[in-house]
Amino acid sequence: MANPIPRGLYAITSSDLIAPEQLVQAVAQAIQGGAVMIQYRDKSADPGRRLWEAGDLANLCHSLNVPLIINDDIALAKAVGAHGVHLGREDGAIEAARAELGSKAIIGVSCYNQWPLAGQAQAAGADYVAFGRFFPSRTKPDAVQAELELLYRCRQELSIPAVAIGGITPENGVQLVEAGAHALAVIDGVFGAADIAAQAQRYRHLYE
């Protein structure tokens, strides 16, 4: 694996949960609580705001030595100097992302509940694969159901780590970690909390 990703809480931002003026502070609190990687996820059609928000987060994450991954946007990841990009089914090829972002970039790929996609992603040069949703999700209520067997199989058959996503709480996350989830990707469970740092710390404890 060319670019190992840290093991632990992978906090993903949401414009539905965080006001633009609070974004940097909220992410700083998540990192303070123990988030080891951050993903900037914004589905709005405002490229100007996305650029300055991602740029501010890149500055924060670089200063704290925490990888920043940009969701679905290779060009934005390159523009702000993020550590990498996360690609969904329709977000471009892994090879194109590698060509744009370089050999040191972290490239993650959504595999939903489909094991063949994980092998294809590894062969194409991905640094991690993500499966989910594992539990009912407020962010993606209609997402497909993933089973724990995917995490066990990834640990046994792949050389890159697996990330679990979807409705993960500090209570149900235990079984995902035990099954082999290298990281837990969490949106609402972190940024929907009244005390973001304290909530992130609860996830961090799952890996201690």
Sequence and secondary structure as in RCSB ss.txt:
>XXXX:A:sequence
MANPIPRGLYAITSSDLIAPEQLVQAVAQAIQGGAVMIQYRDKSADPGRRLWEAGDLANLCHSLNVPLIINDDIA
LAKAVGAHGVHLGREDGAIEAARAELGSKAIIGVSCYNQWPLAGQAQAAGADYVAFGRFFPSRTKPDAVQAELEL
LYRCRQELSIPAVAIGGITPENGVQLVEAGAHALAVIDGVFGAADIAAQAQRYRHLYE
>XXXX:A:secstr
  S   SEEEEE  TTTS GGGHHHHHHHHHHHTEEEEEE    S HHHHHHHHHHHHHHHHHHT  EEEES HH
HHHHHT SEEEE TTS  HHHHHHHH TT EEEEEEET HHHHHHHHHHT SEEEE   S  SS TT     THH
HHHHHHH SS EEEESS  TTTHHHHHHHT SEEEESHHHHTSSSHHHHHHHHHGGG 
